[in-house]
Amino acid sequence: MKNKNSLIRKAHFLGTKIRNLRKRNRLTMEDLSARCVKVNAEYAPSVSYLSMIERGKRVPSEEVLEIIASVFQKNIDWFLDDIPEEDAIVPQKGSAGGINGMALEPNFLFSKEILQIAIPEMLSQTGTSGRQFAHLLIRAHQEHHQNHFPDLERAAEEVGLKRLPLSLDEIIAITKQMGLQIKWFRKTPLSVLESMGVSDHHLVTSFFEPPNQIYINQIMKSQPQRLKYNLAVHIGHAVLHDKDGMRNVLVTGRNEISPLQAPHSRTQASGMDAQDILYAWRDFECSFFAGALLCPKVPFRQLLDRNGYEINTAKLAGVSASVAMRRMTAVSPYPHWHYFDAFAPGKLKAVYRGNGIPLPWGNMSEVEDPCQNWAVFRMISAPTSGTSAQISILNNGDEPRIYACESIRVEDLTGSSHVLCSGIDLNPAIAAQGKDAIAIAQQLKQACFSGGGTSAIPNAMKKDLMSVAKILNINWVERGIDNDARLICPRGSVCPRTPSCYQQCES
């Protein structure tokens, strides 16, 4: 045992190291205190005591330091070695990862006036609808802000008072407090179907009729989680847009249309209508608001942290897996997430790629032969029993990156199966521990090449990755490390790898 005087003599950089490690791993003091409680509740430091340690006002006992060292997977001596190692642990601004944008040069060609003329013409020539372009803009906006929208979070918290879970009765009470009336229907009115261009693949679950009527499909009575989400979206419409007279229709189905649609938007002609952008943005705002209302940021982050970010935490929160997985990307202290929603055979319906993961053939597109090393596409045709956790290697530009994901197969109300996938980019987390993430990814990539596209993770690498997984506190990352890693490809049968791994993929 080290005595107190021994710790004091070696604690010159201790507070700084703890603070920089905490910030490097995107943890608040509340997060770190909660992690310490999980390790040892008896000796875990409080938030105020952690603050004093970081500021050099207190020197922790050996028991407290052991707990903090366990959280960050460090040896106690690392904190006491009198070596600042600042370059290795100080967060780098602007190192969020992801794909770099193109340089907009020469500047005169990218002026606002020129772009306003060129974009509609470009969309017309490519066959891209205004609504599709609007969703691309919104996803780029999400990725730029790493899915953090404090104003929408605050608006939801003011309504829901940060309660978790919110019961159906509480959601209904909020609906009534907003001056909204709920009515039920069995058959969707023809006027709604015509205005939306709804096909046989779609089911209208609810719609809002100005000034204050919410109509709910009777089928939703047996789906309390989905009913809560529908009501939360309509509450968002009332809060954010003051029940502005626009018909708000929620649908489910294989090729889901936007919940907030203009009556004239049933056709998918190319080109852009200015209202497409507005309606798509309102769609996003109401959807984000609904998630924040049902899963308020701080309580949901704490719930996820206690349960190791397991997908079934959704049940504890009283929400669907889809809502929980999308909220993970917004509330986690680790910012490098992606989220997929995929239908057979190879359609990506909804995508968030805050870590800039290169998409296979692009969002909202479809191919018949997606690379089966992608967990999200393999599960469409062959559901996995137990965990689907996977470690994957994918080139992002010229750099190999290590991704971890967990997927779950679900059905919508029309009976269509689809796969939800939450994942993270591990490279920043590896680099945060002072390791060479690119070298490790390159080594794993070569191992997968030698194995025809898959490989067991080498034991030495397992140790490094398991340390990162414990710091992140994401259980399915640990499970993925125990499975074979897979080399994934951003194309289908046209594999850009040399040598090609496609022939070795499971079909």
WORADA-V612050 format. One record per residue. N is the residue number from 1. RES is the residue in three letters. SS is DSSP state (helix for helix, strand for strand, loop for the rest). OMEGA is omega in whole degrees, 0 to 359 (999 if undefined). D_CENTER is the distance of its C-alpha to the mean C-alpha in Angstrom with 2 decimals. Layout:
# WORADA-V612050
N/RES/SS/OMEGA/D_CENTER
N/RES/SS/OMEGA/D_CENTER
This chain:
# WORADA-V612050
1/MET/loop/176/43.37
2/LYS/loop/177/43.09
3/ASN/loop/185/45.01
4/LYS/helix/181/43.78
5/ASN/helix/178/45.94
6/SER/helix/178/44.53
7/LEU/helix/182/40.96
8/ILE/helix/182/42.09
9/ARG/helix/184/43.79
10/LYS/loop/188/40.67
11/ALA/loop/185/38.05
12/HIS/loop/183/38.46
13/PHE/loop/186/34.90
14/LEU/helix/181/33.28
15/GLY/helix/179/31.72
16/THR/helix/181/30.48
17/LYS/helix/179/28.95
18/ILE/helix/180/27.11
19/ARG/helix/182/25.85
20/ASN/helix/175/24.73
21/LEU/helix/180/23.06
22/ARG/helix/181/21.21
23/LYS/helix/179/20.11
24/ARG/helix/180/19.34
25/ASN/loop/173/16.87
26/ARG/loop/179/15.40
27/LEU/loop/169/17.06
28/THR/loop/176/19.11
29/MET/helix/177/22.54
30/GLU/helix/178/21.51
31/ASP/helix/183/18.74
32/LEU/helix/178/21.40
33/SER/helix/179/24.02
34/ALA/helix/177/21.96
35/ARG/helix/180/21.34
36/CYS/helix/178/25.10
37/VAL/helix/179/25.97
38/LYS/helix/180/24.27
39/VAL/helix/182/26.49
40/ASN/loop/185/29.69
41/ALA/loop/184/29.94
42/GLU/loop/185/33.60
43/TYR/loop/184/33.31
44/ALA/loop/181/29.78
45/PRO/loop/175/30.10
46/SER/loop/179/29.34
47/VAL/helix/181/27.34
48/SER/helix/179/30.67
49/TYR/helix/175/32.09
50/LEU/helix/180/29.12
51/SER/helix/180/29.70
52/MET/helix/177/33.36
53/ILE/helix/182/32.68
54/GLU/helix/180/30.46
55/ARG/loop/178/33.17
56/GLY/loop/181/35.88
57/LYS/loop/179/37.57
58/ARG/loop/172/37.37
59/VAL/loop/185/37.52
60/PRO/loop/172/35.68
61/SER/loop/179/37.63
62/GLU/helix/180/37.19
63/GLU/helix/179/35.48
64/VAL/helix/181/32.83
65/LEU/helix/176/32.39
66/GLU/helix/179/32.01
67/ILE/helix/180/29.12
68/ILE/helix/179/27.32
69/ALA/helix/179/28.17
70/SER/helix/179/26.72
71/VAL/helix/184/23.34
72/PHE/loop/176/23.20
73/GLN/loop/178/25.03
74/LYS/loop/171/27.95
75/ASN/loop/181/31.69
76/ILE/helix/182/33.49
77/ASP/helix/179/35.79
78/TRP/helix/180/32.99
79/PHE/helix/189/32.82
80/LEU/loop/188/36.63
81/ASP/loop/178/37.69
82/ASP/loop/177/38.55
83/ILE/loop/185/36.55
84/PRO/loop/181/33.98
85/GLU/loop/187/31.92
86/GLU/helix/183/30.24
87/ASP/helix/185/29.18
88/ALA/helix/188/27.23
89/ILE/helix/179/25.23
90/VAL/loop/181/25.05
91/PRO/loop/178/21.65
92/GLN/loop/176/21.95
93/LYS/loop/178/21.09
94/GLY/loop/180/19.46
95/SER/loop/184/18.16
96/ALA/loop/180/14.47
97/GLY/loop/179/14.80
98/GLY/loop/184/13.92
99/ILE/loop/178/16.60
100/ASN/loop/176/19.40
101/GLY/loop/179/20.68
102/MET/loop/177/24.28
103/ALA/loop/183/27.06
104/LEU/loop/179/28.52
105/GLU/loop/356/32.13
106/PRO/loop/188/34.80
107/ASN/helix/186/33.69
108/PHE/helix/179/36.16
109/LEU/helix/182/34.51
110/PHE/helix/175/31.20
111/SER/loop/181/32.77
112/LYS/helix/183/31.44
113/GLU/helix/180/34.52
114/ILE/helix/181/34.33
115/LEU/helix/179/30.66
116/GLN/helix/178/31.44
117/ILE/helix/189/34.15
118/ALA/helix/187/32.43
119/ILE/helix/178/29.02
120/PRO/helix/178/30.56
121/GLU/helix/178/32.92
122/MET/helix/180/30.23
123/LEU/helix/179/28.28
124/SER/helix/183/31.60
125/GLN/helix/182/32.45
126/THR/helix/181/29.18
127/GLY/loop/179/29.02
128/THR/loop/180/25.66
129/SER/strand/178/25.68
130/GLY/helix/180/25.06
131/ARG/helix/177/22.25
132/GLN/helix/180/20.48
133/PHE/helix/180/21.05
134/ALA/helix/180/19.79
135/HIS/helix/175/16.38
136/LEU/helix/178/16.27
137/LEU/helix/182/17.27
138/ILE/helix/179/14.67
139/ARG/helix/176/11.78
140/ALA/helix/178/13.71
141/HIS/helix/177/14.06
142/GLN/helix/183/10.38
143/GLU/helix/179/10.08
144/HIS/helix/182/13.41
145/HIS/loop/181/12.52
146/GLN/loop/175/9.18
147/ASN/loop/178/8.07
148/HIS/loop/180/10.96
149/PHE/loop/187/13.63
150/PRO/helix/181/16.18
151/ASP/helix/178/18.68
152/LEU/helix/176/16.66
153/GLU/helix/182/15.70
154/ARG/helix/180/19.45
155/ALA/helix/179/20.64
156/ALA/helix/182/18.82
157/GLU/helix/177/20.05
158/GLU/helix/180/23.53
159/VAL/helix/185/23.64
160/GLY/helix/179/22.10
161/LEU/loop/176/23.49
162/LYS/loop/179/20.41
163/ARG/loop/179/21.58
164/LEU/loop/358/19.56
165/PRO/loop/172/20.07
166/LEU/loop/179/21.54
167/SER/loop/177/24.12
168/LEU/helix/179/25.04
169/ASP/helix/179/28.30
170/GLU/helix/177/26.63
171/ILE/helix/178/24.48
172/ILE/helix/179/27.74
173/ALA/helix/177/29.55
174/ILE/helix/179/27.15
175/THR/helix/181/27.63
176/LYS/helix/178/31.37
177/GLN/helix/178/31.24
178/MET/loop/181/29.73
179/GLY/loop/180/32.83
180/LEU/loop/179/31.11
181/GLN/strand/181/33.02
182/ILE/strand/174/31.65
183/LYS/strand/184/33.57
184/TRP/strand/176/33.11
185/PHE/strand/176/33.88
186/ARG/loop/182/34.53
187/LYS/loop/182/34.90
188/THR/loop/178/32.91
189/PRO/loop/181/35.41
190/LEU/helix/181/36.52
191/SER/helix/179/35.84
192/VAL/helix/180/32.11
193/LEU/helix/182/32.04
194/GLU/helix/182/33.99
195/SER/helix/183/31.98
196/MET/helix/185/28.69
197/GLY/loop/184/30.12
198/VAL/loop/179/28.67
199/SER/loop/180/29.51
200/ASP/loop/180/30.20
201/HIS/loop/188/26.60
202/HIS/strand/173/25.47
203/LEU/strand/177/25.99
204/VAL/strand/182/26.17
205/THR/strand/178/24.77
206/SER/strand/173/25.77
207/PHE/strand/180/27.00
208/PHE/strand/175/28.21
209/GLU/strand/179/31.73
210/PRO/loop/6/33.01
211/PRO/loop/188/34.14
212/ASN/loop/184/32.64
213/GLN/strand/171/32.44
214/ILE/strand/179/29.41
215/TYR/strand/183/30.33
216/ILE/strand/175/28.53
217/ASN/strand/181/29.12
218/GLN/helix/181/31.15
219/ILE/helix/182/28.98
220/MET/helix/180/26.26
221/LYS/helix/179/28.66
222/SER/helix/182/27.77
223/GLN/loop/187/23.99
224/PRO/helix/180/23.48
225/GLN/helix/179/19.68
226/ARG/helix/178/19.47
227/LEU/helix/178/22.37
228/LYS/helix/180/20.76
229/TYR/helix/179/17.76
230/ASN/helix/180/20.38
231/LEU/helix/180/22.46
232/ALA/helix/177/19.65
233/VAL/helix/180/18.98
234/HIS/helix/174/22.76
235/ILE/helix/177/23.03
236/GLY/helix/178/20.58
237/HIS/helix/180/22.86
238/ALA/helix/183/25.81
239/VAL/helix/188/24.52
240/LEU/helix/187/23.04
241/HIS/helix/172/25.52
242/ASP/loop/177/28.50
243/LYS/loop/197/28.89
244/ASP/loop/175/29.96
245/GLY/loop/178/31.80
246/MET/loop/178/29.27
247/ARG/loop/182/28.82
248/ASN/strand/185/25.30
249/VAL/strand/176/24.78
250/LEU/strand/180/21.96
251/VAL/strand/172/22.19
252/THR/strand/181/20.73
253/GLY/strand/191/21.60
254/ARG/loop/180/21.06
255/ASN/loop/185/20.86
256/GLU/loop/174/19.59
257/ILE/loop/183/21.03
258/SER/loop/179/19.66
259/PRO/loop/181/20.33
260/LEU/loop/186/22.26
261/GLN/loop/171/24.88
262/ALA/loop/181/28.15
263/PRO/loop/184/31.12
264/HIS/loop/192/32.15
265/SER/loop/181/28.83
266/ARG/loop/177/29.60
267/THR/loop/183/30.65
268/GLN/loop/180/28.40
269/ALA/loop/177/30.77
270/SER/strand/183/29.73
271/GLY/strand/187/29.96
272/MET/loop/171/28.44
273/ASP/loop/183/29.44
274/ALA/helix/182/28.65
275/GLN/helix/179/27.56
276/ASP/helix/181/24.81
277/ILE/helix/181/22.81
278/LEU/helix/182/23.61
279/TYR/helix/179/22.76
280/ALA/helix/179/19.42
281/TRP/helix/178/18.53
282/ARG/helix/174/19.83
283/ASP/helix/181/17.80
284/PHE/helix/182/14.54
285/GLU/helix/182/16.03
286/CYS/helix/178/17.16
287/SER/helix/179/13.99
288/PHE/helix/178/12.05
289/PHE/helix/182/15.26
290/ALA/helix/178/15.38
291/GLY/helix/180/12.11
292/ALA/helix/178/13.42
293/LEU/helix/183/16.80
294/LEU/helix/181/16.01
295/CYS/loop/182/13.66
296/PRO/loop/195/15.09
297/LYS/helix/186/13.31
298/VAL/helix/178/15.89
299/PRO/helix/181/17.05
300/PHE/helix/176/13.71
301/ARG/helix/179/12.79
302/GLN/helix/178/16.31
303/LEU/helix/177/16.04
304/LEU/helix/182/13.08
305/ASP/helix/179/15.12
306/ARG/helix/185/18.21
307/ASN/loop/174/16.85
308/GLY/loop/177/15.13
309/TYR/loop/175/11.61
310/GLU/loop/181/13.36
311/ILE/loop/182/12.08
312/ASN/loop/171/15.47
313/THR/helix/177/14.77
314/ALA/helix/181/14.07
315/LYS/helix/179/17.87
316/LEU/helix/179/18.66
317/ALA/helix/179/16.74
318/GLY/loop/180/18.51
319/VAL/loop/177/15.68
320/SER/loop/177/14.59
321/ALA/helix/181/12.13
322/SER/helix/180/10.27
323/VAL/helix/182/10.14
324/ALA/helix/183/9.26
325/MET/helix/176/6.30
326/ARG/helix/180/4.94
327/ARG/helix/176/6.47
328/MET/helix/183/5.27
329/THR/helix/184/2.87
330/ALA/helix/187/6.37
331/VAL/helix/183/8.79
332/SER/loop/175/8.58
333/PRO/loop/177/11.48
334/TYR/loop/192/10.15
335/PRO/loop/193/8.54
336/HIS/loop/185/8.16
337/TRP/strand/164/4.76
338/HIS/strand/181/4.72
339/TYR/strand/179/4.78
340/PHE/strand/169/8.52
341/ASP/strand/190/11.17
342/ALA/strand/175/14.53
343/PHE/strand/176/18.12
344/ALA/loop/359/21.28
345/PRO/loop/181/22.69
346/GLY/loop/184/20.09
347/LYS/strand/173/18.37
348/LEU/strand/184/14.77
349/LYS/strand/182/14.57
350/ALA/strand/185/11.13
351/VAL/strand/164/8.89
352/TYR/strand/183/6.25
353/ARG/strand/181/7.33
354/GLY/loop/176/7.23
355/ASN/loop/176/9.19
356/GLY/loop/181/11.54
357/ILE/loop/180/11.76
358/PRO/loop/183/14.89
359/LEU/loop/172/14.56
360/PRO/loop/179/17.33
361/TRP/loop/171/19.77
362/GLY/loop/180/17.38
363/ASN/loop/177/15.36
364/MET/loop/175/17.55
365/SER/loop/184/20.14
366/GLU/strand/173/21.67
367/VAL/loop/184/23.69
368/GLU/loop/188/25.83
369/ASP/loop/179/25.37
370/PRO/loop/179/21.82
371/CYS/loop/186/22.00
372/GLN/loop/172/21.91
373/ASN/loop/171/20.59
374/TRP/loop/182/17.05
375/ALA/helix/185/16.11
376/VAL/helix/179/14.45
377/PHE/helix/177/17.81
378/ARG/helix/182/20.09
379/MET/helix/179/19.03
380/ILE/helix/183/19.94
381/SER/helix/182/23.54
382/ALA/loop/182/23.79
383/PRO/loop/181/21.80
384/THR/loop/174/21.35
385/SER/loop/184/23.11
386/GLY/loop/183/21.64
387/THR/loop/176/18.55
388/SER/loop/186/16.95
389/ALA/loop/184/15.57
390/GLN/strand/169/16.17
391/ILE/strand/185/16.67
392/SER/strand/174/16.91
393/ILE/strand/180/18.71
394/LEU/strand/176/18.20
395/ASN/strand/172/20.08
396/ASN/strand/192/18.39
397/GLY/loop/179/21.60
398/ASP/loop/184/24.21
399/GLU/strand/173/22.10
400/PRO/strand/180/20.92
401/ARG/strand/180/17.54
402/ILE/strand/178/16.44
403/TYR/strand/173/13.11
404/ALA/strand/181/12.35
405/CYS/strand/171/10.66
406/GLU/strand/183/11.53
407/SER/strand/178/12.35
408/ILE/strand/179/14.22
409/ARG/strand/182/16.83
410/VAL/strand/175/17.48
411/GLU/strand/174/20.01
412/ASP/loop/185/20.09
413/LEU/loop/177/23.26
414/THR/loop/181/25.07
415/GLY/loop/179/24.83
416/SER/loop/178/22.66
417/SER/strand/172/20.57
418/HIS/strand/186/17.13
419/VAL/strand/175/14.48
420/LEU/strand/184/10.86
421/CYS/strand/172/8.96
422/SER/strand/182/6.09
423/GLY/strand/180/7.15
424/ILE/strand/172/8.08
425/ASP/strand/184/11.05
426/LEU/loop/184/13.87
427/ASN/helix/179/16.39
428/PRO/helix/180/15.81
429/ALA/helix/177/15.98
430/ILE/helix/180/19.10
431/ALA/helix/180/20.61
432/ALA/helix/179/20.14
433/GLN/loop/177/22.57
434/GLY/loop/180/25.12
435/LYS/loop/177/24.75
436/ASP/loop/186/25.04
437/ALA/helix/182/21.63
438/ILE/helix/180/23.03
439/ALA/helix/179/26.12
440/ILE/helix/179/24.32
441/ALA/helix/179/22.10
442/GLN/helix/178/25.33
443/GLN/helix/180/27.14
444/LEU/helix/177/24.65
445/LYS/helix/179/24.68
446/GLN/helix/177/28.48
447/ALA/helix/178/28.50
448/CYS/helix/175/26.47
449/PHE/helix/183/28.93
450/SER/helix/180/31.80
451/GLY/loop/179/30.42
452/GLY/loop/178/30.04
453/GLY/loop/178/26.25
454/THR/strand/179/25.47
455/SER/strand/169/26.63
456/ALA/loop/179/26.70
457/ILE/loop/180/25.23
458/PRO/loop/186/28.29
459/ASN/helix/181/29.17
460/ALA/helix/179/29.26
461/MET/helix/178/25.76
462/LYS/helix/182/24.58
463/LYS/helix/179/25.86
464/ASP/helix/182/23.92
465/LEU/helix/179/20.59
466/MET/helix/176/21.31
467/SER/helix/178/22.02
468/VAL/helix/181/18.64
469/ALA/helix/181/16.96
470/LYS/helix/177/19.13
471/ILE/helix/179/18.34
472/LEU/helix/180/14.56
473/ASN/loop/178/15.62
474/ILE/loop/188/13.27
475/ASN/helix/186/15.80
476/TRP/helix/171/14.52
477/VAL/helix/177/14.65
478/GLU/helix/180/18.27
479/ARG/helix/179/18.95
480/GLY/helix/180/17.73
481/ILE/helix/179/20.19
482/ASP/helix/178/22.95
483/ASN/loop/175/22.41
484/ASP/loop/172/23.47
485/ALA/strand/182/21.31
486/ARG/strand/175/21.08
487/LEU/strand/182/21.61
488/ILE/loop/193/19.42
489/CYS/loop/181/20.62
490/PRO/loop/177/19.42
491/ARG/loop/177/22.42
492/GLY/loop/184/24.15
493/SER/loop/178/27.75
494/VAL/loop/185/28.24
495/CYS/loop/182/26.85
496/PRO/loop/183/27.15
497/ARG/loop/174/27.62
498/THR/loop/3/31.11
499/PRO/loop/181/32.12
500/SER/loop/178/30.20
501/CYS/loop/190/28.19
502/TYR/helix/182/27.89
503/GLN/helix/181/31.14
504/GLN/helix/182/29.98
505/CYS/loop/175/26.75
506/GLU/loop/179/26.91
507/SER/loop/999/27.70
